Amino acid sequence: MNNILVRPLITEKMTNISAAQAGKYGFLVSPKANKIEIKKAIEKKFDVHVVEVRTINHPGKIKSQFRKSGRFEGRTARYKKAIITLKEGEKIELFEQV
């Protein structure tokens, strides 16, 4: 359960979604976690009832760089986002401070 939730997703876009639609929050989660595991982890950690979980996989991008010694290629990290919807009237206090 501890490895599923990486960190809360606090971005401008996610803040606008949370403000417009009450009860929606975003988290970065483990790429191997499924919706059921994410739901159980959030319900256990924050003591709330999750109604819906939507996930988004972001593959890492290939980046290249030119230097004196030649061309280097690498990848950015891949990650998975989860946008959860809570039962009406519930909220997570962690996000209220932002």
DOVOFI-816024 format. One record per residue (C-alpha): residue number from 1; residue in one letter; x, y, z. Coordinates in Angstrom, 3 decimals, m for minus. Example, Ala and Ser with C-alpha at 12.3 -4.5 7.8 and 13.67 -1.06 7.14 Angstrom:
<sites>
> seq, type, x, y, z
> 1, a, 12.300, m4.500, 7.800 $
> 2, s, 13.670, m1.060, 7.140 $
</sites>
This chain:
<sites>
> seq, type, x, y, z
> 1, m, 0.000, 0.000, 0.000 $
> 2, n, 2.831, 2.420, 0.765 $
> 3, n, 4.387, 2.156, m2.692 $
> 4, i, 1.180, 2.941, m4.589 $
> 5, l, 0.798, 6.659, m3.801 $
> 6, v, 3.900, 8.616, m4.802 $
> 7, r, 2.742, 12.170, m4.071 $
> 8, p, m0.251, 14.481, m4.466 $
> 9, l, m0.475, 16.282, m7.789 $
> 10, i, m0.573, 20.018, m7.099 $
> 11, t, m0.453, 21.850, m10.417 $
> 12, e, m2.364, 24.793, m11.828 $
> 13, k, m4.504, 22.537, m14.023 $
> 14, m, m5.352, 20.150, m11.175 $
> 15, t, m6.156, 23.059, m8.847 $
> 16, n, m8.607, 24.447, m11.439 $
> 17, i, m10.271, 21.014, m11.796 $
> 18, s, m10.610, 20.706, m8.012 $
> 19, a, m12.110, 24.190, m7.747 $
> 20, a, m14.604, 23.692, m10.596 $
> 21, q, m15.661, 20.151, m9.662 $
> 22, a, m15.744, 19.580, m5.923 $
> 23, g, m14.358, 16.282, m4.720 $
> 24, k, m11.775, 15.684, m7.489 $
> 25, y, m8.110, 15.305, m6.551 $
> 26, g, m4.985, 14.218, m8.401 $
> 27, f, m2.122, 11.952, m7.348 $
> 28, l, 1.033, 10.610, m8.932 $
> 29, v, 0.927, 6.850, m8.460 $
> 30, s, 3.106, 3.855, m9.191 $
> 31, p, 3.003, 2.897, m12.906 $
> 32, k, 2.228, m0.710, m11.919 $
> 33, a, m0.760, 0.152, m9.680 $
> 34, n, m4.289, m0.527, m10.901 $
> 35, k, m7.491, 1.367, m10.098 $
> 36, i, m8.585, m0.995, m7.324 $
> 37, e, m5.226, m0.705, m5.510 $
> 38, i, m5.261, 3.098, m5.891 $
> 39, k, m8.813, 3.282, m4.480 $
> 40, k, m7.937, 1.124, m1.450 $
> 41, a, m4.735, 3.081, m0.753 $
> 42, i, m6.505, 6.464, m0.794 $
> 43, e, m9.415, 5.237, 1.332 $
> 44, k, m7.018, 3.789, 3.900 $
> 45, k, m4.642, 6.751, 4.048 $
> 46, f, m7.162, 9.625, 4.090 $
> 47, d, m10.234, 7.853, 5.567 $
> 48, v, m12.589, 8.882, 2.733 $
> 49, h, m14.865, 7.051, 0.271 $
> 50, v, m13.678, 7.010, m3.351 $
> 51, v, m16.422, 6.891, m5.987 $
> 52, e, m14.328, 6.922, m9.185 $
> 53, v, m10.682, 6.554, m10.232 $
> 54, r, m9.372, 7.656, m13.619 $
> 55, t, m5.789, 6.937, m14.605 $
> 56, i, m3.460, 8.456, m17.201 $
> 57, n, m0.150, 6.886, m18.288 $
> 58, h, 2.578, 9.262, m19.471 $
> 59, p, 5.409, 7.534, m21.347 $
> 60, g, 8.899, 9.009, m21.014 $
> 61, k, 10.058, 11.211, m23.888 $
> 62, i, 13.302, 10.689, m25.745 $
> 63, k, 15.571, 13.720, m25.393 $
> 64, s, 18.811, 14.347, m27.275 $
> 65, q, 21.622, 16.745, m26.539 $
> 66, f, 24.571, 17.926, m28.648 $
> 67, r, 27.930, 18.577, m26.982 $
> 68, k, 31.572, 18.912, m28.041 $
> 69, s, 32.118, 15.222, m27.456 $
> 70, g, 29.093, 14.137, m29.525 $
> 71, r, 25.389, 13.465, m29.315 $
> 72, f, 23.747, 12.064, m26.182 $
> 73, e, 20.327, 10.474, m25.977 $
> 74, g, 18.277, 9.821, m22.888 $
> 75, r, 14.731, 9.463, m21.637 $
> 76, t, 12.611, 11.417, m19.220 $
> 77, a, 10.884, 9.449, m16.473 $
> 78, r, 7.551, 7.778, m17.157 $
> 79, y, 4.759, 8.250, m14.638 $
> 80, k, 1.094, 7.556, m13.991 $
> 81, k, m1.513, 10.033, m12.760 $
> 82, a, m4.753, 9.186, m11.008 $
> 83, i, m7.673, 11.583, m10.739 $
> 84, i, m10.055, 10.457, m8.024 $
> 85, t, m13.600, 11.529, m7.218 $
> 86, l, m14.744, 11.406, m3.608 $
> 87, k, m18.214, 10.825, m2.212 $
> 88, e, m20.250, 14.025, m2.093 $
> 89, g, m19.493, 16.146, 0.959 $
> 90, e, m16.061, 14.621, 1.665 $
> 91, k, m12.711, 16.282, 1.108 $
> 92, i, m9.018, 15.716, 1.724 $
> 93, e, m7.516, 18.289, 4.100 $
> 94, l, m4.068, 18.033, 2.493 $
> 95, f, m5.301, 19.938, m0.567 $
> 96, e, m7.209, 22.611, 1.326 $
> 97, q, m3.952, 24.303, 2.396 $
> 98, v, m2.974, 25.110, m1.201 $
</sites>
